[in-house]
Amino acid sequence: MGLLDIIIIILVIAWLGGFSLHIGGGLIHLLLVIAVIVLVARLLGVNV
């Protein structure tokens, strides 16, 4: 498990926590978008 995997897991957990507790409004979805972008970049082999 690499550093990007850990970042993705942390972002998704933070998003789930913020989404379920209604913290941050619409901006909390930005965490999910960032996690997906990092995941796609990792799958495509882009150095982030």
N, CA and C of each residue as an Amber inpcrd file, in Angstrom:
protein
   144
   0.8460000  -1.1720000   0.0000000   0.0000000   0.0000000   0.0000000
   0.8900000   1.2320000   0.0000000   0.6780000   2.0640000  -0.9950000
   1.5040000   3.2470000  -1.1190000   0.8740000   4.4730000  -0.4800000
   1.5950000   5.5520000  -0.5890000   1.1440000   6.8110000  -0.0090000
  -0.1420000   7.2980000  -0.6640000  -0.2590000   7.1340000  -1.9760000
  -1.4830000   7.5700000  -2.6610000  -2.6960000   6.7700000  -2.2070000
  -2.5000000   5.4920000  -1.9430000  -3.6070000   4.6730000  -1.4340000
  -4.0850000   5.1890000  -0.0810000  -3.1490000   5.5480000   0.7670000
  -3.5000000   6.0650000   2.0900000  -4.2200000   7.4020000   1.9640000
  -3.7560000   8.2560000   1.0560000  -4.4130000   9.5500000   0.8370000
  -5.8360000   9.3480000   0.3490000  -6.0340000   8.4170000  -0.5770000
  -7.3750000   8.1400000  -1.0950000  -8.2820000   7.6580000   0.0260000
  -7.7940000   6.7550000   0.8530000  -8.6020000   6.2230000   1.9570000
  -8.9710000   7.3290000   2.9380000  -8.0080000   8.1840000   3.2820000
  -8.2820000   9.2780000   4.2150000  -9.3070000  10.2430000   3.6380000
  -9.1750000  10.5870000   2.3610000 -10.1200000  11.5120000   1.7330000
 -11.5290000  10.9320000   1.6840000 -11.6400000   9.6550000   1.3590000
 -12.9640000   9.0320000   1.2910000 -13.5870000   8.9410000   2.6820000
 -12.7950000   8.6010000   3.6910000 -13.3220000   8.5440000   5.0590000
 -13.7470000   9.9330000   5.5240000 -12.9450000  10.9480000   5.2220000
 -13.3120000  12.3190000   5.5940000 -14.5790000  12.7450000   4.8670000
 -14.7130000  12.3400000   3.5970000 -15.9250000  12.6850000   2.8430000
 -17.1420000  12.0100000   3.4520000 -17.0150000  10.7260000   3.7770000
 -18.1380000  10.0100000   4.3830000 -18.5380000  10.6320000   5.7130000
 -17.5490000  10.9990000   6.5200000 -17.8380000  11.6370000   7.7970000
 -18.5200000  12.9810000   7.6190000 -18.0200000  13.7770000   6.7090000
 -18.6160000  15.0880000   6.4600000 -19.9830000  14.9850000   5.8260000
 -20.1590000  14.0080000   4.9610000 -21.4490000  13.8280000   4.2890000
 -22.5070000  13.3500000   5.2700000 -22.1340000  12.4150000   6.1300000
 -23.1220000  11.8660000   7.0650000 -23.4260000  12.8230000   8.2090000
 -22.4760000  13.6640000   8.5760000 -22.6900000  14.6060000   9.6740000
 -23.0900000  15.9940000   9.1840000 -23.2400000  16.1550000   7.8720000
 -23.6480000  17.4210000   7.2520000 -22.7000000  18.5570000   7.6200000
 -21.4130000  18.2910000   7.4950000 -20.3890000  19.2970000   7.7700000
 -19.8410000  19.7980000   6.4420000 -19.7480000  21.0950000   6.2770000
 -19.1010000  21.6660000   5.1060000 -20.0070000  21.9110000   3.9250000
 -21.2560000  21.5350000   4.0080000 -22.1790000  21.7900000   2.9020000
 -21.7360000  21.1020000   1.6290000 -21.8370000  21.8160000   0.5310000
 -21.4780000  21.2590000  -0.7660000 -19.9800000  21.1060000  -0.9570000
 -19.1990000  21.8320000  -0.1710000 -17.7490000  21.7640000  -0.3280000
 -17.1770000  20.4220000   0.1040000 -17.9130000  19.6800000   0.9150000
 -17.4200000  18.3820000   1.3730000 -17.2740000  17.4150000   0.1950000
 -18.0400000  17.6390000  -0.8670000 -17.9480000  16.7710000  -2.0410000
 -16.6330000  16.9790000  -2.7820000 -15.9730000  18.0870000  -2.5180000
 -14.6670000  18.3320000  -3.1200000 -13.6660000  17.2590000  -2.7000000
 -13.7860000  16.7550000  -1.4790000 -12.9010000  15.6820000  -1.0230000
 -13.0660000  14.4300000  -1.8710000 -14.3100000  14.1080000  -2.2020000
 -14.5530000  12.9300000  -3.0300000 -13.9870000  13.1350000  -4.4320000
 -14.1540000  14.3160000  -4.9780000 -13.6300000  14.6140000  -6.3130000
 -12.1050000  14.4950000  -6.3130000 -11.4570000  15.0320000  -5.2900000
  -9.9960000  14.9380000  -5.2070000  -9.5550000  13.4830000  -5.0910000
 -10.2630000  12.6970000  -4.2870000  -9.9180000  11.2820000  -4.1330000
 -10.0560000  10.5350000  -5.4540000 -11.1010000  10.8240000  -6.1990000
 -11.3030000  10.1600000  -7.4940000 -10.2200000  10.5800000  -8.4810000
  -9.8540000  11.8540000  -8.4890000  -8.8010000  12.3260000  -9.3920000
  -7.4770000  11.6400000  -9.0670000  -7.1440000  11.5320000  -7.7920000
  -5.9020000  10.8660000  -7.3930000  -5.9430000   9.3910000  -7.7770000
  -7.0830000   8.7430000  -7.5920000  -7.2210000   7.3320000  -7.9510000
  -7.0540000   7.1250000  -9.4530000  -7.6890000   7.9570000 -10.2570000
  -7.5800000   7.8390000 -11.7150000  -6.1460000   8.1040000 -12.1570000
  -5.5100000   9.1170000 -11.5750000  -4.1210000   9.4140000 -11.9220000
  -3.2230000   8.2350000 -11.5760000  -3.4980000   7.5910000 -10.4460000
  -2.6990000   6.4290000 -10.0350000  -2.9140000   5.2620000 -10.9910000
  -4.1610000   5.0390000 -11.3830000  -4.4520000   3.9310000 -12.2930000
  -3.8380000   4.1520000 -13.6690000  -3.7390000   5.4140000 -14.0900000
  -3.1490000   5.7250000 -15.3870000  -1.6250000   5.7970000 -15.3250000
  -1.0780000   5.7250000 -14.1220000   0.3680000   5.7310000 -13.9690000
   0.9900000   7.1060000 -13.9890000   0.2000000   8.1430000 -13.7710000
   0.7130000   9.5110000 -13.7500000   1.3870000   9.7530000 -12.4120000
   2.5700000  10.3520000 -12.4470000   3.2640000  10.6820000 -11.1960000
   2.6470000  11.9310000 -10.6020000   2.0950000  11.7810000  -9.3970000
   1.4530000  12.9150000  -8.7210000   2.3330000  13.3590000  -7.5880000
